[in-house]
Structure formats: C-alpha cells, structure tokens
Amino acid sequence: MPQIINVSAYDPKERQRNGVGFSEHDVSALRANGASGLIARAGKGGNLDEKCANFLASADRTGMLPGIYYRVQRHVDAVAQADQFVNRAMSLARGRSWNASSLLLCGDFDGDLPLSAIVRFMDRVEARTGVVPVAYLENSTQLKQTLSRADAATTAKLRRMPYWLALYAHDSGAGPVYPAPGNPSGLVDQYDVWRSWTMWQYGGVDWQGGRSRPKVYNHGRYRFPLYFGNIDRPTERNVFNGSHAALQSFWQQHGLRLH
C-alpha cells in the first residue's frame, strides 16, 4: 500500500537512533524511504502552523504528493476554521510554481466536536473550493456515539468525505461502550458511517516528559516497524487503501487544483 507521511510544527521529532533525518526544508529522506505523499498541518483551532509551507514545498520538490489538514476544535466556530483553512490552501496554491497538480484537503476533527461542527466545516470547505475534504477521526468513543446519532441524510453527507482512520494498536480504545476494534475494519464497523477506510494512520507518537515515543500498529496481518525505513526518529505514518494509480486519482478528486 502507498505510504504517506503527515507532519506538523512538532516535526521533525528528536533523533533517537542511527539513520537519516529530515527537516521542513528537506524531506528527500522520506521520499527515498518510499513515501508517496506528505500531508502538513495548515492550522489548529484558529492558529496557523508555521512550518506548513516549507514542508509542502520540500515535498513537491522531491515528487511527493502534497496535502494539508486542519485540526478543527470546539472553542472556535467551525466555519471560521474552515475559512482559515481554505484561505491558507489558496495562498499556498498561489505561492509557488507546483510540480504537483492538486493539494489534498483534510479535516482533522477533535473527539469532542458536535456533529453540526463537522458538517459545517465540510460544507464550508466544499462551498468555497468545490472539494469534499477527507475526514480524519481518532479512535474516539465520543465521536462514535456522536456519529451514531446522525440521521440518514446527514450520514449520507458524511459518507462523501473519505475516511482517514487512526489506529496504532489492535487493543487500543477498549471501554465500557465499545470493545477494542482490533483492526481497521473493526473501527470502520464501530463508526458505522463508512463502508471502508481510505487512509490509515498506523504510526503515531506518545509524548512522555517532552520526548516522543513511537507507537505503531503491529498485529495479525499488519506488521509495521517502529521506524520508517532508515529514518532516525519517529514519524507519523499512513497507508492508502489502494494502488498508486488509485492514490493519484484520489488526490485529484479531493484536492485543490494547483494549475
């Protein structure tokens, strides 16, 4: 499955072993280790990410597909956050001569968001760009309960957003309401909105004492190493559920045109 790296101002994280590194100005090591795309955080809860533009330019120079995501939070109006996201996307699109033809658009929805905020963010992004953004959801009990209350019309609207799931361990997320999902299909079933997943963030980090610690899915048929190739530090990693040709088509369909 094609590999995609997502980054934010927290990247690059600290060096933890022998190997090669990367920075927002040079991501060639990620490309050399097989990454097909890079999705950078554009902003979070009303604040822009200062490394976003440099990460995207570096990815584009290496031939990686560029994308951006916005962390939507409860304390700021969802439409205002969507506007900040779209304004940033349009500014990035005009800011350089791109090799890539589209910039993937993604919404990263906090676990305590009401359903109305998710829908309003999606609607605003689509109204301004003509693009239905990708939906990134944590393995969140509250979000599962929120989405389970959606009516049929709202569920159909949500389903238009491709599902980008987060699952770092087969036994994570267990609680009194839901058991551990076990694998990506189990998490799809628990959300009960999408028929399948499009991207899977299988590698993330835990922060302990200001230091990052890799947490990576490694169970059953899915065995991922702690580190990405010979990269010397933790990275947040994803796979696309399809071929490289399908990845290109997906990026075009859910991305802002760059030229």
C-alpha positions as CSV (number, residue, x, y, z in Angstrom):
1,M,0.0,0.0,0.0
2,P,1.3,3.5,-0.8
3,Q,2.9,5.3,2.2
4,I,2.0,8.8,3.3
5,I,3.7,10.9,6.0
6,N,1.8,13.6,8.0
7,V,3.7,16.4,9.7
8,S,3.2,19.5,11.8
9,A,5.2,22.1,13.7
10,Y,6.2,19.2,16.1
11,D,8.2,17.7,13.3
12,P,10.9,16.7,12.9
13,K,10.9,15.0,16.3
14,E,14.1,14.3,18.1
15,R,16.7,11.9,16.8
16,Q,16.5,8.5,18.5
17,R,18.8,6.1,16.6
18,N,21.4,5.9,13.8
19,G,20.0,6.7,10.4
20,V,19.0,9.7,8.3
21,G,17.0,12.7,9.3
22,F,14.8,15.3,7.6
23,S,13.6,18.8,8.1
24,E,10.8,21.1,6.8
25,H,13.4,22.3,4.3
26,D,14.5,18.8,3.1
27,V,12.2,15.7,3.1
28,S,14.2,13.8,0.5
29,A,14.9,11.0,3.1
30,L,11.2,10.4,3.4
31,R,10.9,10.1,-0.4
32,A,13.9,7.8,-0.5
33,N,12.3,5.5,2.0
34,G,9.2,5.1,-0.1
35,A,6.8,7.9,0.9
36,S,4.4,8.8,-1.9
37,G,2.8,11.8,-0.2
38,L,3.1,14.3,2.6
39,I,0.2,16.0,4.5
40,A,1.2,19.0,6.5
41,R,-0.9,20.7,9.2
42,A,-2.2,24.0,8.0
43,G,-3.6,25.1,11.3
44,K,-5.3,24.2,14.5
45,G,-8.2,25.9,16.4
46,G,-7.6,29.4,14.8
47,N,-3.8,29.3,14.7
48,L,-1.7,28.6,11.6
49,D,1.2,26.2,11.5
50,E,4.4,28.0,10.7
51,K,6.2,25.0,9.1
52,C,3.4,24.1,6.7
53,A,4.5,26.0,3.5
54,N,8.2,24.8,3.8
55,F,7.2,21.2,4.3
56,L,4.9,21.3,1.3
57,A,7.5,23.0,-1.0
58,S,10.1,20.4,0.1
59,A,7.7,17.5,-0.6
60,D,6.8,18.9,-4.0
61,R,10.5,19.3,-5.0
62,T,11.0,15.5,-4.3
63,G,8.0,14.4,-6.3
64,M,5.8,13.6,-3.3
65,L,2.0,14.4,-3.4
66,P,1.3,17.5,-1.2
67,G,-1.7,17.7,1.1
68,I,-2.8,19.8,4.1
69,Y,-5.0,19.1,7.1
70,Y,-6.7,21.4,9.7
71,R,-7.3,20.4,13.3
72,V,-10.9,21.5,14.0
73,Q,-11.5,22.4,17.6
74,R,-14.6,23.1,19.7
75,H,-13.7,26.5,21.1
76,V,-13.6,28.2,17.6
77,D,-16.5,28.4,15.2
78,A,-16.3,25.6,12.6
79,V,-17.0,28.0,9.7
80,A,-14.3,30.4,10.8
81,Q,-11.8,27.5,11.0
82,A,-12.9,26.3,7.5
83,D,-12.3,29.8,6.1
84,Q,-8.9,30.0,7.7
85,F,-8.1,26.6,6.2
86,V,-9.3,27.5,2.7
87,N,-7.6,30.8,2.8
88,R,-4.3,29.1,3.6
89,A,-4.9,26.5,0.9
90,M,-5.5,29.2,-1.7
91,S,-2.5,31.2,-0.6
92,L,-0.3,28.1,-0.8
93,A,-1.6,27.3,-4.3
94,R,-0.6,30.8,-5.5
95,G,2.6,30.9,-3.6
96,R,4.8,28.8,-5.9
97,S,5.0,27.0,-9.2
98,W,4.0,23.5,-8.3
99,N,5.1,20.2,-9.9
100,A,2.0,18.5,-8.3
101,S,-1.4,19.2,-9.8
102,S,-3.5,19.2,-6.7
103,L,-3.3,19.8,-2.9
104,L,-5.2,17.3,-0.8
105,L,-7.7,18.9,1.7
106,C,-8.3,17.1,5.0
107,G,-10.3,18.0,8.2
108,D,-8.9,16.5,11.5
109,F,-11.9,16.5,13.9
110,D,-11.4,16.7,17.7
111,G,-13.1,14.0,19.7
112,D,-15.5,16.3,21.5
113,L,-16.9,18.1,18.4
114,P,-20.6,18.1,17.9
115,L,-21.9,16.7,14.6
116,S,-23.0,20.1,13.5
117,A,-19.4,21.4,13.6
118,I,-18.1,18.6,11.4
119,V,-20.9,19.1,8.9
120,R,-20.5,22.9,8.9
121,F,-16.7,22.6,8.3
122,M,-17.2,20.2,5.4
123,D,-20.0,22.3,3.8
124,R,-17.9,25.5,4.0
125,V,-14.8,23.9,2.5
126,E,-16.8,22.4,-0.3
127,A,-18.8,25.6,-0.9
128,R,-15.6,27.6,-1.3
129,T,-13.4,25.1,-3.2
130,G,-15.7,22.6,-4.8
131,V,-13.7,19.9,-3.0
132,V,-15.1,17.5,-0.4
133,P,-12.4,17.2,2.2
134,V,-11.1,14.0,3.8
135,A,-12.3,13.3,7.3
136,Y,-9.6,12.2,9.9
137,L,-11.1,10.7,13.0
138,E,-9.4,9.4,16.2
139,N,-10.4,6.1,17.8
140,S,-12.9,8.1,19.9
141,T,-15.8,6.8,21.9
142,Q,-17.4,10.2,22.0
143,L,-17.2,10.7,18.2
144,K,-18.6,7.2,17.6
145,Q,-21.5,8.0,19.8
146,T,-22.0,11.4,18.1
147,L,-21.9,10.0,14.6
148,S,-24.2,7.1,15.6
149,R,-27.0,9.7,16.3
150,A,-26.8,11.1,12.8
151,D,-30.0,10.8,10.7
152,A,-29.9,9.1,7.3
153,A,-29.4,12.4,5.3
154,T,-26.5,13.5,7.5
155,T,-24.9,10.1,7.4
156,A,-25.1,10.2,3.6
157,K,-23.4,13.6,3.6
158,L,-20.6,12.5,6.0
159,R,-20.0,9.4,3.8
160,R,-19.0,11.7,0.9
161,M,-15.8,12.5,2.9
162,P,-13.3,9.7,2.6
163,Y,-12.5,8.2,6.0
164,W,-8.9,8.6,7.3
165,L,-8.7,6.5,10.4
166,A,-6.2,6.4,13.3
167,L,-5.4,3.1,14.9
168,Y,-2.0,2.4,16.4
169,A,-2.7,-0.9,18.3
170,H,-5.2,-3.7,18.0
171,D,-6.1,-3.5,21.7
172,S,-6.5,0.3,21.9
173,G,-9.8,2.1,22.5
174,A,-11.5,-0.5,24.7
175,G,-14.0,0.8,27.1
176,P,-17.5,0.3,28.6
177,V,-19.2,1.3,25.4
178,Y,-17.0,-0.2,22.7
179,P,-14.5,-3.1,22.7
180,A,-11.1,-2.6,21.1
181,P,-11.7,-2.5,17.4
182,G,-8.8,-4.9,16.7
183,N,-8.1,-3.8,13.1
184,P,-9.1,-1.1,10.6
185,S,-12.3,-3.0,9.6
186,G,-13.3,-3.2,13.2
187,L,-13.0,0.6,13.6
188,V,-15.0,1.1,10.4
189,D,-17.7,-1.0,11.8
190,Q,-17.7,0.9,15.1
191,Y,-18.1,4.3,13.4
192,D,-20.9,2.7,11.3
193,V,-20.8,5.5,8.7
194,W,-18.3,4.5,6.0
195,R,-18.3,1.2,4.1
196,S,-14.5,1.1,4.2
197,W,-11.5,3.2,5.0
198,T,-9.4,5.2,2.6
199,M,-6.3,6.1,4.6
200,W,-5.0,4.6,7.9
201,Q,-2.7,6.3,10.3
202,Y,-0.9,3.3,11.7
203,G,2.0,5.1,13.2
204,G,2.0,8.0,15.7
205,V,3.7,9.0,18.9
206,D,3.2,9.2,22.6
207,W,4.7,12.2,24.3
208,Q,6.4,11.4,27.7
209,G,8.4,14.0,29.5
210,G,8.7,16.2,26.4
211,R,10.1,13.3,24.3
212,S,8.3,11.4,21.6
213,R,7.9,7.7,21.7
214,P,6.8,5.8,18.6
215,K,3.5,3.9,18.7
216,V,2.9,1.7,15.7
217,Y,0.4,-1.0,14.8
218,N,2.0,-4.4,14.7
219,H,-0.5,-7.3,14.9
220,G,-2.0,-10.0,12.8
221,R,-1.6,-9.4,9.1
222,Y,-0.4,-5.9,9.6
223,R,3.2,-5.8,10.8
224,F,4.7,-2.3,10.7
225,P,8.2,-1.5,12.1
226,L,8.6,1.2,14.8
227,Y,10.6,3.5,12.5
228,F,10.1,4.4,8.8
229,G,12.9,2.7,6.8
230,N,16.2,4.2,8.0
231,I,14.8,7.4,9.4
232,D,16.4,8.2,12.7
233,R,13.3,9.5,14.6
234,P,9.6,8.8,14.9
235,T,7.3,9.8,12.1
236,E,3.5,9.8,11.8
237,R,2.7,7.3,9.0
238,N,-0.2,6.3,6.9
239,V,-1.1,3.8,4.2
240,F,-3.6,4.4,1.4
241,N,-6.1,1.6,0.8
242,G,-5.5,1.1,-2.9
243,S,-2.9,1.2,-5.7
244,H,-0.6,4.0,-6.6
245,A,-2.8,4.8,-9.6
246,A,-5.8,5.0,-7.3
247,L,-3.9,7.3,-5.0
248,Q,-3.3,9.7,-7.8
249,S,-7.0,9.7,-8.7
250,F,-8.0,10.2,-5.1
251,W,-5.6,13.2,-4.7
252,Q,-7.1,14.8,-7.7
253,Q,-10.7,14.2,-6.6
254,H,-10.2,15.6,-3.1
255,G,-7.6,18.2,-3.8
256,L,-7.5,21.8,-4.7
257,R,-6.2,22.3,-8.2
258,L,-2.7,23.9,-8.3
259,H,-2.5,24.6,-12.1
